[in-house]
Amino acid sequence: IDMTVMIPHDLCMKLKSAKRIAVLTGAGTSAESGVPTFREAQSGLWARYDPQQLATPEAFRRNPGLVWDWYSWRRSLVAEAKPNAGHHALAKMEELAPEFTLITQNVDGLHQQAGNQAVIELHGNIMRTKCSDCDIIVEERFDTIPGPPRCSSCDRPLRPDVVWFGENLPERALLRAYTAARTCDVFLSIGTSSIVHPAASLPVEALRKGILTIEVNPEQTPMTSLMTFVLAGPSGTVLPKLVSATWST
């Protein structure tokens, strides 16, 4: 990867004049903060488990204690992570843009920690807990409790407020994400593999509408060849340069 990513001048001009900017972020933006990607989150005690076998409603019904404890361990990893330069650049972009929507596939809340306000969480938030039955968000923290605590309303086990395999994404969040993708002037796809649907269809929606699209990723993705601009590099390196090149001129 060439760390000296060149930011095209015409890209800066278009980004600066955009009234509405929409951004989609994936695991790559958090990996730079040391948050293990879903696949990498299997080490130590958990190395013998397949994450796809733990992150399902069936696994939770079968063995709620095991799933709860795995998420407690993942939460402890996330709790140690801090927003990186890429997160801070996106928070700055939100301050500078007239209208800004951040759509994320990440569940770690690092965008909010960095200062982003308008965050649409497609896959939930690992730091939140909800009832597995009545769906109510519970504000207390249960990090030290082994096995799932019970809901004070219905006594069903509590679970992390994340979207598991086989579950639908939150409808309102998805609707807002599609609206942002279709009505923005510039759409950025950052640190996402562009494979996991329905999030992967958001840049497609923007392209269909003829919207200017930018991909920021050290790797090529299925979307790379379709994008208006491609900035090949990690978001922690590319985004600060992009923000500074765009708004300091």
Secondary structure, 3 states (H helix, E strand, C coil): CCCCCCCCHHHHHHHHHCCEEEEEECHHHHHCCCCCCCHHHCCHHHCCCCHHHHCCHHHHHHCHHHHHHHHHHHHHHHHHCCCCHHHHHHHHHHHHCCEEEEEECCCCCHHHHHCCCCEEECCEEEEEEEECCCCCEECCCCCCCCCCCECCCCCCEEEEEECCCCCCCCHHHHHHHHHHHHHCCEEEEECCCCCCCCCCHHHHHHHHCCCEEEEECCCCCCCHHHCCEEECCCHHHHHHHHHHHHHCC
